[in-house]
Amino acid sequence: MAEAWNPSYIFLASKTGFYFDSISDIIKNKGQISPLIHKNIPLELQEKYLKLLNKMEQ
């Protein structure tokens, strides 16, 4: 993916939170992806949707 689509990014929604990073940074950080930090998506909003996501999983 890093070679075919450059730049490329991954958004990951998990039971513990939301994550977003570039493929090149994930590779550079040995597979670690950063938490989603964005001025238009505050932590309070992420927590609201994380609860909804976990509720749908049940």
C-alpha distance matrix in Angstrom:
0.0 3.8 5.4 5.1 5.7 7.8 9.2 7.5 9.5 10.4 14.0 15.7 19.3 21.1 24.8 25.1 23.5 20.7 17.8 15.5 13.4 10.8 7.7 9.6 12.7 11.7 10.9 14.1 16.0 15.3 13.7 16.1 15.3 18.0 20.5 20.4 22.9 23.7 27.2 27.3 26.2 28.9 28.9 31.9 30.0 27.0 29.7 31.3 28.2 27.3 30.8 30.3 27.0 28.8 31.8 29.9 28.6 32.1
3.8 0.0 3.8 5.8 5.8 5.8 7.2 6.8 9.2 11.0 14.8 16.7 20.5 22.3 26.0 25.7 23.9 21.1 17.8 15.1 12.3 9.1 6.0 6.5 10.1 10.0 8.7 11.3 13.8 13.7 12.8 15.1 14.5 16.9 19.8 19.9 21.9 22.8 26.2 26.7 26.0 28.4 28.6 31.8 30.2 27.4 30.1 32.0 29.1 28.3 31.9 31.7 28.6 30.4 33.6 32.0 30.7 34.2
5.4 3.8 0.0 3.8 5.8 6.1 8.6 9.2 12.3 14.4 18.2 20.2 23.9 25.9 29.6 29.5 27.7 24.7 21.5 18.7 15.9 12.5 9.7 9.6 13.4 13.6 11.8 14.0 17.0 16.6 16.2 18.7 18.3 20.6 23.6 23.5 25.3 26.0 29.2 29.6 29.2 31.8 32.2 35.3 33.6 30.9 33.7 35.4 32.5 31.8 35.4 35.1 31.9 33.8 36.9 35.1 33.8 37.4
5.1 5.8 3.8 0.0 3.8 6.3 8.9 8.9 12.2 14.2 17.7 19.9 23.5 25.7 29.4 29.7 27.8 24.7 21.9 19.0 16.8 13.5 11.2 12.0 15.7 15.6 14.5 17.1 19.6 19.3 18.3 20.6 19.6 21.9 24.4 23.9 25.9 26.2 29.3 29.3 28.8 31.7 32.3 35.2 33.1 30.5 33.5 34.9 31.7 31.3 34.9 34.1 31.0 33.1 35.9 33.9 32.8 36.5
5.7 5.8 5.8 3.8 0.0 3.7 5.7 5.6 9.1 11.7 15.0 17.8 21.3 23.8 27.6 27.8 25.5 22.2 19.3 16.2 14.1 10.9 9.4 10.6 14.0 14.4 14.1 16.4 18.7 19.0 17.7 19.4 17.8 19.6 21.9 20.9 22.7 22.7 25.7 25.6 25.4 28.4 29.2 32.1 29.9 27.5 30.7 32.0 28.9 28.8 32.4 31.6 28.7 31.1 33.9 31.9 31.2 34.9
7.8 5.8 6.1 6.3 3.7 0.0 2.9 5.2 8.9 12.1 15.5 18.4 22.1 24.6 28.4 28.0 25.6 22.2 19.1 15.7 13.0 9.3 8.4 8.5 11.9 13.2 12.9 14.4 17.1 18.0 17.2 18.5 17.1 18.4 20.9 20.1 21.3 21.3 24.2 24.6 24.7 27.5 28.4 31.6 29.7 27.4 30.6 32.2 29.4 29.3 33.0 32.6 29.9 32.2 35.1 33.5 32.8 36.5
9.2 7.2 8.6 8.9 5.7 2.9 0.0 3.8 6.9 10.6 13.7 16.8 20.4 23.1 26.8 26.2 23.5 20.1 17.0 13.4 10.7 7.2 7.4 7.7 10.4 12.0 12.5 13.7 16.0 17.4 16.5 17.2 15.4 16.3 18.6 17.6 18.6 18.5 21.3 21.8 22.0 24.7 25.8 28.9 27.1 25.0 28.2 29.9 27.3 27.2 31.0 30.7 28.1 30.5 33.5 32.1 31.5 35.2
7.5 6.8 9.2 8.9 5.6 5.2 3.8 0.0 3.8 7.1 10.3 13.4 17.0 19.7 23.4 23.2 20.6 17.2 14.2 10.9 8.8 5.8 5.7 7.9 10.1 10.7 11.8 13.8 15.3 16.4 14.7 15.4 13.2 14.5 16.5 15.4 17.1 17.3 20.4 20.5 20.1 23.0 23.8 26.8 24.8 22.4 25.6 27.1 24.3 24.1 27.8 27.4 24.7 27.1 30.0 28.5 27.8 31.6
9.5 9.2 12.3 12.2 9.1 8.9 6.9 3.8 0.0 3.8 6.8 10.0 13.4 16.2 19.9 19.5 16.8 13.4 10.5 7.1 5.6 4.1 5.3 8.4 9.2 9.2 11.4 13.4 14.0 15.3 13.0 13.1 10.3 11.3 12.9 11.8 13.8 14.3 17.7 17.8 17.0 19.6 20.2 23.2 21.3 18.7 21.8 23.5 20.8 20.4 24.2 23.9 21.3 23.6 26.6 25.3 24.7 28.4
10.4 11.0 14.4 14.2 11.7 12.1 10.6 7.1 3.8 0.0 3.8 6.3 10.0 12.6 16.3 16.2 13.8 10.6 7.9 5.6 5.7 6.3 6.7 10.3 10.4 9.0 11.7 14.2 13.9 14.6 11.7 11.5 8.6 10.0 11.2 10.4 13.3 14.4 18.0 17.9 16.2 18.7 18.6 21.5 19.6 16.6 19.4 21.1 18.2 17.5 21.2 21.0 18.1 20.1 23.2 22.0 21.1 24.8
14.0 14.8 18.2 17.7 15.0 15.5 13.7 10.3 6.8 3.8 0.0 3.8 6.8 9.9 13.5 13.6 10.8 7.4 5.7 4.5 6.9 9.0 10.2 13.6 13.0 11.6 14.7 16.9 15.9 16.8 13.6 12.6 9.2 9.7 9.5 8.2 11.4 12.4 16.0 15.4 13.3 15.7 15.5 18.1 16.0 13.1 15.8 17.3 14.4 13.8 17.5 17.3 14.6 16.8 19.9 18.7 18.3 21.9
15.7 16.7 20.2 19.9 17.8 18.4 16.8 13.4 10.0 6.3 3.8 0.0 3.8 6.3 10.0 10.4 8.3 5.7 5.0 6.3 9.0 11.5 12.1 15.5 14.5 12.2 15.4 17.7 16.1 16.4 12.9 11.7 8.7 9.8 9.1 8.8 12.6 14.3 17.8 17.3 14.5 16.3 15.3 17.6 15.8 12.4 14.4 16.1 13.2 11.7 15.3 15.3 12.2 13.9 17.2 16.3 15.2 18.8
19.3 20.5 23.9 23.5 21.3 22.1 20.4 17.0 13.4 10.0 6.8 3.8 0.0 3.8 7.1 8.1 6.1 4.6 6.5 8.9 12.2 15.1 15.9 19.2 17.9 15.7 18.9 21.0 19.1 19.4 15.8 14.3 11.5 11.9 10.0 9.6 13.2 14.8 18.0 17.1 13.8 15.2 13.8 15.4 13.6 10.1 11.6 12.9 9.9 8.2 11.6 11.6 8.5 10.2 13.4 12.7 11.9 15.4
21.1 22.3 25.9 25.7 23.8 24.6 23.1 19.7 16.2 12.6 9.9 6.3 3.8 0.0 3.8 5.3 5.3 6.2 8.1 11.3 14.3 17.3 17.7 20.8 19.2 16.5 19.6 21.7 19.2 19.1 15.6 14.0 11.9 12.6 10.8 11.5 15.1 17.3 20.4 19.8 16.3 17.0 14.8 16.2 15.1 11.5 11.8 13.5 11.0 8.2 10.9 11.7 8.4 8.6 12.3 12.1 10.4 13.5
24.8 26.0 29.6 29.4 27.6 28.4 26.8 23.4 19.9 16.3 13.5 10.0 7.1 3.8 0.0 3.8 5.8 8.4 11.0 14.5 17.6 20.8 21.3 24.2 22.4 19.7 22.7 24.6 21.8 21.7 18.3 16.5 14.8 15.1 12.8 13.7 16.9 19.2 21.9 21.3 17.6 17.6 14.9 15.7 15.1 11.7 10.8 12.5 10.7 7.1 8.7 10.3 7.5 6.1 9.9 10.7 8.8 11.0
25.1 25.7 29.5 29.7 27.8 28.0 26.2 23.2 19.5 16.2 13.6 10.4 8.1 5.3 3.8 0.0 3.8 7.3 9.6 13.3 16.2 19.7 20.5 23.1 20.7 18.3 21.5 22.8 19.8 20.0 17.0 14.6 13.0 12.6 10.2 11.7 14.6 17.3 20.0 20.0 16.3 15.8 12.7 14.0 14.2 10.7 9.6 12.3 11.3 7.7 9.7 12.1 10.1 8.9 12.6 14.0 12.4 14.4
23.5 23.9 27.7 27.8 25.5 25.6 23.5 20.6 16.8 13.8 10.8 8.3 6.1 5.3 5.8 3.8 0.0 3.8 6.7 10.3 13.5 17.1 18.5 21.1 18.7 16.8 20.3 21.6 18.8 19.6 16.6 13.9 11.5 10.5 7.5 8.2 11.2 13.7 16.4 16.4 12.7 12.5 9.8 11.7 11.4 7.6 7.8 10.6 9.3 6.4 9.6 11.5 9.6 9.9 13.4 14.4 13.7 16.2
20.7 21.1 24.7 24.7 22.2 22.2 20.1 17.2 13.4 10.6 7.4 5.7 4.6 6.2 8.4 7.3 3.8 0.0 3.8 7.0 10.5 14.0 15.7 18.4 16.4 14.8 18.4 19.8 17.5 18.6 15.5 13.1 9.9 8.8 6.0 5.5 9.0 11.1 14.2 14.0 10.6 11.4 9.8 12.1 11.0 7.3 9.2 11.5 9.5 7.8 11.6 12.6 10.5 12.0 15.3 15.6 15.1 18.2
17.8 17.8 21.5 21.9 19.3 19.1 17.0 14.2 10.5 7.9 5.7 5.0 6.5 8.1 11.0 9.6 6.7 3.8 0.0 3.8 6.9 10.5 12.2 14.7 12.6 11.1 14.8 16.1 14.0 15.3 12.4 10.0 6.4 5.6 4.2 4.4 8.1 10.6 14.3 14.7 11.9 13.0 11.8 14.8 13.9 10.4 12.6 15.1 13.1 11.6 15.3 16.3 14.0 15.4 18.8 18.8 18.0 21.2
15.5 15.1 18.7 19.0 16.2 15.7 13.4 10.9 7.1 5.6 4.5 6.3 8.9 11.3 14.5 13.3 10.3 7.0 3.8 0.0 3.8 7.2 9.5 12.0 10.3 9.6 13.2 14.4 13.2 14.9 12.3 10.4 6.6 5.8 6.0 5.0 7.9 9.6 13.4 13.9 11.9 13.8 13.6 16.7 15.5 12.5 15.3 17.5 15.4 14.6 18.4 18.9 16.7 18.5 21.8 21.4 20.9 24.2
13.4 12.3 15.9 16.8 14.1 13.0 10.7 8.8 5.6 5.7 6.9 9.0 12.2 14.3 17.6 16.2 13.5 10.5 6.9 3.8 0.0 3.8 6.4 8.4 6.6 6.6 10.1 11.1 10.5 12.5 10.5 9.1 5.8 5.8 8.0 7.8 9.7 11.4 15.1 16.1 14.8 16.6 16.5 20.0 18.9 16.1 18.9 21.2 19.2 18.3 22.1 22.7 20.3 22.0 25.4 24.9 24.1 27.5
10.8 9.1 12.5 13.5 10.9 9.3 7.2 5.8 4.1 6.3 9.0 11.5 15.1 17.3 20.8 19.7 17.1 14.0 10.5 7.2 3.8 0.0 3.8 5.4 5.3 6.3 8.7 9.8 10.6 12.5 11.0 10.7 8.4 9.1 11.7 11.4 12.9 14.0 17.4 18.4 17.6 19.7 20.1 23.5 22.2 19.5 22.5 24.6 22.4 21.7 25.5 25.8 23.3 25.1 28.4 27.6 26.8 30.3
7.7 6.0 9.7 11.2 9.4 8.4 7.4 5.7 5.3 6.7 10.2 12.1 15.9 17.7 21.3 20.5 18.5 15.7 12.2 9.5 6.4 3.8 0.0 3.8 5.5 5.1 6.2 8.5 9.8 10.6 9.1 10.1 8.8 10.9 13.8 14.1 16.1 17.5 21.0 21.9 20.8 22.9 22.9 26.2 24.9 22.0 24.6 26.8 24.3 23.2 27.0 27.2 24.3 25.9 29.3 28.2 27.0 30.5
9.6 6.5 9.6 12.0 10.6 8.5 7.7 7.9 8.4 10.3 13.6 15.5 19.2 20.8 24.2 23.1 21.1 18.4 14.7 12.0 8.4 5.4 3.8 0.0 3.8 5.5 5.2 6.1 8.6 9.9 9.9 10.9 10.4 12.1 15.5 16.1 17.4 18.9 22.2 23.5 22.8 24.7 24.7 28.2 27.3 24.4 27.1 29.5 27.3 26.2 29.9 30.4 27.6 29.1 32.6 31.7 30.4 33.9
12.7 10.1 13.4 15.7 14.0 11.9 10.4 10.1 9.2 10.4 13.0 14.5 17.9 19.2 22.4 20.7 18.7 16.4 12.6 10.3 6.6 5.3 5.5 3.8 0.0 3.8 5.4 4.9 5.9 8.5 8.5 8.3 7.8 8.9 12.5 13.6 14.7 16.7 20.0 21.7 20.8 22.2 22.0 25.6 25.1 22.2 24.7 27.4 25.5 24.2 27.9 28.8 26.2 27.5 31.0 30.6 29.3 32.6
11.7 10.0 13.6 15.6 14.4 13.2 12.0 10.7 9.2 9.0 11.6 12.2 15.7 16.5 19.7 18.3 16.8 14.8 11.1 9.6 6.6 6.3 5.1 5.5 3.8 0.0 3.8 5.5 5.1 6.2 5.0 5.5 5.5 8.1 11.7 13.3 15.3 17.6 21.2 22.6 21.1 22.4 21.7 25.2 24.6 21.4 23.5 26.2 24.1 22.4 26.0 26.9 24.1 25.0 28.7 28.2 26.5 29.7
10.9 8.7 11.8 14.5 14.1 12.9 12.5 11.8 11.4 11.7 14.7 15.4 18.9 19.6 22.7 21.5 20.3 18.4 14.8 13.2 10.1 8.7 6.2 5.2 5.4 3.8 0.0 3.8 5.4 5.1 5.6 7.8 9.0 11.8 15.4 17.1 19.0 21.2 24.7 26.1 24.8 26.2 25.5 29.0 28.4 25.1 27.2 29.9 27.7 26.0 29.5 30.3 27.3 28.2 31.8 31.1 29.3 32.5
14.1 11.3 14.0 17.1 16.4 14.4 13.7 13.8 13.4 14.2 16.9 17.7 21.0 21.7 24.6 22.8 21.6 19.8 16.1 14.4 11.1 9.8 8.5 6.1 4.9 5.5 3.8 0.0 3.8 5.5 7.6 8.6 10.1 11.9 15.7 17.6 18.8 21.1 24.4 26.3 25.2 26.3 25.6 29.3 29.1 26.0 28.0 31.0 29.2 27.4 31.0 32.2 29.4 30.2 33.9 33.5 31.8 34.8
16.0 13.8 17.0 19.6 18.7 17.1 16.0 15.3 14.0 13.9 15.9 16.1 19.1 19.2 21.8 19.8 18.8 17.5 14.0 13.2 10.5 10.6 9.8 8.6 5.9 5.1 5.4 3.8 0.0 3.8 5.7 5.4 7.7 9.5 13.2 15.7 17.0 19.9 23.2 25.2 23.7 24.3 23.2 26.9 26.9 23.7 25.4 28.5 27.0 24.9 28.3 29.8 27.1 27.6 31.3 31.3 29.4 32.3
15.3 13.7 16.6 19.3 19.0 18.0 17.4 16.4 15.3 14.6 16.8 16.4 19.4 19.1 21.7 20.0 19.6 18.6 15.3 14.9 12.5 12.5 10.6 9.9 8.5 6.2 5.1 5.5 3.8 0.0 3.8 5.8 8.9 11.7 15.2 17.8 19.8 22.7 26.2 27.9 26.1 26.8 25.4 28.9 28.8 25.4 26.8 29.9 28.0 25.7 29.0 30.4 27.3 27.6 31.3 31.1 28.9 31.6
13.7 12.8 16.2 18.3 17.7 17.2 16.5 14.7 13.0 11.7 13.6 12.9 15.8 15.6 18.3 17.0 16.6 15.5 12.4 12.3 10.5 11.0 9.1 9.9 8.5 5.0 5.6 7.6 5.7 3.8 0.0 3.8 6.4 9.9 13.0 15.5 18.0 20.8 24.5 25.8 23.7 24.6 23.2 26.5 26.1 22.6 24.0 26.9 24.8 22.5 25.8 26.9 23.8 24.1 27.8 27.4 25.2 28.1
16.1 15.1 18.7 20.6 19.4 18.5 17.2 15.4 13.1 11.5 12.6 11.7 14.3 14.0 16.5 14.6 13.9 13.1 10.0 10.4 9.1 10.7 10.1 10.9 8.3 5.5 7.8 8.6 5.4 5.8 3.8 0.0 3.8 6.7 9.7 12.6 14.9 18.1 21.6 23.1 21.0 21.5 19.9 23.3 23.2 19.7 21.0 24.2 22.5 20.1 23.4 24.9 22.1 22.3 26.1 26.1 24.2 26.9
15.3 14.5 18.3 19.6 17.8 17.1 15.4 13.2 10.3 8.6 9.2 8.7 11.5 11.9 14.8 13.0 11.5 9.9 6.4 6.6 5.8 8.4 8.8 10.4 7.8 5.5 9.0 10.1 7.7 8.9 6.4 3.8 0.0 3.8 6.7 9.1 11.7 14.6 18.3 19.6 17.4 18.2 16.9 20.3 19.9 16.5 18.3 21.2 19.4 17.4 20.9 22.2 19.5 20.2 23.9 23.8 22.3 25.3
18.0 16.9 20.6 21.9 19.6 18.4 16.3 14.5 11.3 10.0 9.7 9.8 11.9 12.6 15.1 12.6 10.5 8.8 5.6 5.8 5.8 9.1 10.9 12.1 8.9 8.1 11.8 11.9 9.5 11.7 9.9 6.7 3.8 0.0 3.8 6.4 8.2 11.5 15.0 16.7 14.6 15.1 13.9 17.5 17.5 14.4 16.2 19.3 18.0 16.3 19.8 21.4 19.2 20.1 23.7 24.0 22.9 25.9
20.5 19.8 23.6 24.4 21.9 20.9 18.6 16.5 12.9 11.2 9.5 9.1 10.0 10.8 12.8 10.2 7.5 6.0 4.2 6.0 8.0 11.7 13.8 15.5 12.5 11.7 15.4 15.7 13.2 15.2 13.0 9.7 6.7 3.8 0.0 3.8 6.1 9.6 12.9 14.3 11.7 11.8 10.3 13.8 13.9 10.7 12.5 15.6 14.6 13.0 16.4 18.2 16.4 17.3 20.7 21.4 20.7 23.5
20.4 19.9 23.5 23.9 20.9 20.1 17.6 15.4 11.8 10.4 8.2 8.8 9.6 11.5 13.7 11.7 8.2 5.5 4.4 5.0 7.8 11.4 14.1 16.1 13.6 13.3 17.1 17.6 15.7 17.8 15.5 12.6 9.1 6.4 3.8 0.0 3.8 6.4 10.0 10.8 8.4 9.3 8.7 12.2 11.5 8.8 11.5 14.1 12.8 12.2 15.8 17.0 15.5 17.2 20.3 20.7 20.6 23.6
22.9 21.9 25.3 25.9 22.7 21.3 18.6 17.1 13.8 13.3 11.4 12.6 13.2 15.1 16.9 14.6 11.2 9.0 8.1 7.9 9.7 12.9 16.1 17.4 14.7 15.3 19.0 18.8 17.0 19.8 18.0 14.9 11.7 8.2 6.1 3.8 0.0 3.8 6.9 8.9 7.3 7.6 7.9 11.6 11.5 9.8 12.5 15.1 14.6 14.4 17.8 19.1 18.3 20.0 22.8 23.5 23.7 26.6
23.7 22.8 26.0 26.2 22.7 21.3 18.5 17.3 14.3 14.4 12.4 14.3 14.8 17.3 19.2 17.3 13.7 11.1 10.6 9.6 11.4 14.0 17.5 18.9 16.7 17.6 21.2 21.1 19.9 22.7 20.8 18.1 14.6 11.5 9.6 6.4 3.8 0.0 3.8 5.5 5.2 6.7 8.8 11.8 11.0 10.3 13.6 15.4 14.8 15.6 18.9 19.7 19.2 21.4 23.9 24.3 25.0 28.0
27.2 26.2 29.2 29.3 25.7 24.2 21.3 20.4 17.7 18.0 16.0 17.8 18.0 20.4 21.9 20.0 16.4 14.2 14.3 13.4 15.1 17.4 21.0 22.2 20.0 21.2 24.7 24.4 23.2 26.2 24.5 21.6 18.3 15.0 12.9 10.0 6.9 3.8 0.0 3.8 5.6 6.2 9.4 11.6 11.1 11.7 14.7 16.0 16.2 17.5 20.3 21.1 21.2 23.5 25.6 26.3 27.4 30.1
27.3 26.7 29.6 29.3 25.6 24.6 21.8 20.5 17.8 17.9 15.4 17.3 17.1 19.8 21.3 20.0 16.4 14.0 14.7 13.9 16.1 18.4 21.9 23.5 21.7 22.6 26.1 26.3 25.2 27.9 25.8 23.1 19.6 16.7 14.3 10.8 8.9 5.5 3.8 0.0 3.8 6.1 9.7 11.1 9.5 10.6 13.9 14.4 14.2 16.2 18.8 19.0 19.4 22.1 23.8 24.2 25.7 28.5
26.2 26.0 29.2 28.8 25.4 24.7 22.0 20.1 17.0 16.2 13.3 14.5 13.8 16.3 17.6 16.3 12.7 10.6 11.9 11.9 14.8 17.6 20.8 22.8 20.8 21.1 24.8 25.2 23.7 26.1 23.7 21.0 17.4 14.6 11.7 8.4 7.3 5.2 5.6 3.8 0.0 3.8 6.6 8.2 6.4 6.8 10.2 11.0 10.7 12.4 15.2 15.6 15.9 18.4 20.2 20.8 22.1 24.9
28.9 28.4 31.8 31.7 28.4 27.5 24.7 23.0 19.6 18.7 15.7 16.3 15.2 17.0 17.6 15.8 12.5 11.4 13.0 13.8 16.6 19.7 22.9 24.7 22.2 22.4 26.2 26.3 24.3 26.8 24.6 21.5 18.2 15.1 11.8 9.3 7.6 6.7 6.2 6.1 3.8 0.0 3.8 5.4 5.4 6.4 8.8 10.2 11.1 12.3 14.6 15.9 16.5 18.5 20.3 21.5 22.8 25.1
28.9 28.6 32.2 32.3 29.2 28.4 25.8 23.8 20.2 18.6 15.5 15.3 13.8 14.8 14.9 12.7 9.8 9.8 11.8 13.6 16.5 20.1 22.9 24.7 22.0 21.7 25.5 25.6 23.2 25.4 23.2 19.9 16.9 13.9 10.3 8.7 7.9 8.8 9.4 9.7 6.6 3.8 0.0 3.8 5.4 4.9 6.1 8.6 9.9 10.1 12.3 14.3 14.8 16.1 18.2 19.8 20.7 22.8
31.9 31.8 35.3 35.2 32.1 31.6 28.9 26.8 23.2 21.5 18.1 17.6 15.4 16.2 15.7 14.0 11.7 12.1 14.8 16.7 20.0 23.5 26.2 28.2 25.6 25.2 29.0 29.3 26.9 28.9 26.5 23.3 20.3 17.5 13.8 12.2 11.6 11.8 11.6 11.1 8.2 5.4 3.8 0.0 3.8 5.4 5.1 6.4 8.9 9.8 10.9 12.8 14.3 15.5 16.8 18.8 20.2 21.9
30.0 30.2 33.6 33.1 29.9 29.7 27.1 24.8 21.3 19.6 16.0 15.8 13.6 15.1 15.1 14.2 11.4 11.0 13.9 15.5 18.9 22.2 24.9 27.3 25.1 24.6 28.4 29.1 26.9 28.8 26.1 23.2 19.9 17.5 13.9 11.5 11.5 11.0 11.1 9.5 6.4 5.4 5.4 3.8 0.0 3.8 5.4 5.1 6.4 8.5 10.1 10.9 12.3 14.3 15.5 16.9 18.6 20.7
27.0 27.4 30.9 30.5 27.5 27.4 25.0 22.4 18.7 16.6 13.1 12.4 10.1 11.5 11.7 10.7 7.6 7.3 10.4 12.5 16.1 19.5 22.0 24.4 22.2 21.4 25.1 26.0 23.7 25.4 22.6 19.7 16.5 14.4 10.7 8.8 9.8 10.3 11.7 10.6 6.8 6.4 4.9 5.4 3.8 0.0 3.8 5.4 5.2 5.9 8.6 9.9 10.2 12.1 14.1 15.2 16.3 18.7
29.7 30.1 33.7 33.5 30.7 30.6 28.2 25.6 21.8 19.4 15.8 14.4 11.6 11.8 10.8 9.6 7.8 9.2 12.6 15.3 18.9 22.5 24.6 27.1 24.7 23.5 27.2 28.0 25.4 26.8 24.0 21.0 18.3 16.2 12.5 11.5 12.5 13.6 14.7 13.9 10.2 8.8 6.1 5.1 5.4 3.8 0.0 3.8 5.5 4.9 6.2 8.7 9.7 10.5 12.2 14.3 15.3 17.0
31.3 32.0 35.4 34.9 32.0 32.2 29.9 27.1 23.5 21.1 17.3 16.1 12.9 13.5 12.5 12.3 10.6 11.5 15.1 17.5 21.2 24.6 26.8 29.5 27.4 26.2 29.9 31.0 28.5 29.9 26.9 24.2 21.2 19.3 15.6 14.1 15.1 15.4 16.0 14.4 11.0 10.2 8.6 6.4 5.1 5.4 3.8 0.0 3.8 5.5 5.4 6.6 8.8 10.2 10.9 12.8 14.7 16.2
28.2 29.1 32.5 31.7 28.9 29.4 27.3 24.3 20.8 18.2 14.4 13.2 9.9 11.0 10.7 11.3 9.3 9.5 13.1 15.4 19.2 22.4 24.3 27.3 25.5 24.1 27.7 29.2 27.0 28.0 24.8 22.5 19.4 18.0 14.6 12.8 14.6 14.8 16.2 14.2 10.7 11.1 9.9 8.9 6.4 5.2 5.5 3.8 0.0 3.8 5.3 4.9 6.0 8.5 9.6 10.5 12.4 14.6
27.3 28.3 31.8 31.3 28.8 29.3 27.2 24.1 20.4 17.5 13.8 11.7 8.2 8.2 7.1 7.7 6.4 7.8 11.6 14.6 18.3 21.7 23.2 26.2 24.2 22.4 26.0 27.4 24.9 25.7 22.5 20.1 17.4 16.3 13.0 12.2 14.4 15.6 17.5 16.2 12.4 12.3 10.1 9.8 8.5 5.9 4.9 5.5 3.8 0.0 3.8 5.4 5.0 6.1 8.5 9.9 10.6 12.8
30.8 31.9 35.4 34.9 32.4 33.0 31.0 27.8 24.2 21.2 17.5 15.3 11.6 10.9 8.7 9.7 9.6 11.6 15.3 18.4 22.1 25.5 27.0 29.9 27.9 26.0 29.5 31.0 28.3 29.0 25.8 23.4 20.9 19.8 16.4 15.8 17.8 18.9 20.3 18.8 15.2 14.6 12.3 10.9 10.1 8.6 6.2 5.4 5.3 3.8 0.0 3.8 5.5 5.2 6.1 8.7 9.9 11.1
30.3 31.7 35.1 34.1 31.6 32.6 30.7 27.4 23.9 21.0 17.3 15.3 11.6 11.7 10.3 12.1 11.5 12.6 16.3 18.9 22.7 25.8 27.2 30.4 28.8 26.9 30.3 32.2 29.8 30.4 26.9 24.9 22.2 21.4 18.2 17.0 19.1 19.7 21.1 19.0 15.6 15.9 14.3 12.8 10.9 9.9 8.7 6.6 4.9 5.4 3.8 0.0 3.8 5.5 5.0 6.3 8.7 10.3
27.0 28.6 31.9 31.0 28.7 29.9 28.1 24.7 21.3 18.1 14.6 12.2 8.5 8.4 7.5 10.1 9.6 10.5 14.0 16.7 20.3 23.3 24.3 27.6 26.2 24.1 27.3 29.4 27.1 27.3 23.8 22.1 19.5 19.2 16.4 15.5 18.3 19.2 21.2 19.4 15.9 16.5 14.8 14.3 12.3 10.2 9.7 8.8 6.0 5.0 5.5 3.8 0.0 3.8 5.4 5.3 6.4 9.2
28.8 30.4 33.8 33.1 31.1 32.2 30.5 27.1 23.6 20.1 16.8 13.9 10.2 8.6 6.1 8.9 9.9 12.0 15.4 18.5 22.0 25.1 25.9 29.1 27.5 25.0 28.2 30.2 27.6 27.6 24.1 22.3 20.2 20.1 17.3 17.2 20.0 21.4 23.5 22.1 18.4 18.5 16.1 15.5 14.3 12.1 10.5 10.2 8.5 6.1 5.2 5.5 3.8 0.0 3.8 5.4 5.1 6.7
31.8 33.6 36.9 35.9 33.9 35.1 33.5 30.0 26.6 23.2 19.9 17.2 13.4 12.3 9.9 12.6 13.4 15.3 18.8 21.8 25.4 28.4 29.3 32.6 31.0 28.7 31.8 33.9 31.3 31.3 27.8 26.1 23.9 23.7 20.7 20.3 22.8 23.9 25.6 23.8 20.2 20.3 18.2 16.8 15.5 14.1 12.2 10.9 9.6 8.5 6.1 5.0 5.4 3.8 0.0 3.8 5.4 5.5
29.9 32.0 35.1 33.9 31.9 33.5 32.1 28.5 25.3 22.0 18.7 16.3 12.7 12.1 10.7 14.0 14.4 15.6 18.8 21.4 24.9 27.6 28.2 31.7 30.6 28.2 31.1 33.5 31.3 31.1 27.4 26.1 23.8 24.0 21.4 20.7 23.5 24.3 26.3 24.2 20.8 21.5 19.8 18.8 16.9 15.2 14.3 12.8 10.5 9.9 8.7 6.3 5.3 5.4 3.8 0.0 3.8 5.5
28.6 30.7 33.8 32.8 31.2 32.8 31.5 27.8 24.7 21.1 18.3 15.2 11.9 10.4 8.8 12.4 13.7 15.1 18.0 20.9 24.1 26.8 27.0 30.4 29.3 26.5 29.3 31.8 29.4 28.9 25.2 24.2 22.3 22.9 20.7 20.6 23.7 25.0 27.4 25.7 22.1 22.8 20.7 20.2 18.6 16.3 15.3 14.7 12.4 10.6 9.9 8.7 6.4 5.1 5.4 3.8 0.0 3.8
32.1 34.2 37.4 36.5 34.9 36.5 35.2 31.6 28.4 24.8 21.9 18.8 15.4 13.5 11.0 14.4 16.2 18.2 21.2 24.2 27.5 30.3 30.5 33.9 32.6 29.7 32.5 34.8 32.3 31.6 28.1 26.9 25.3 25.9 23.5 23.6 26.6 28.0 30.1 28.5 24.9 25.1 22.8 21.9 20.7 18.7 17.0 16.2 14.6 12.8 11.1 10.3 9.2 6.7 5.5 5.5 3.8 0.0
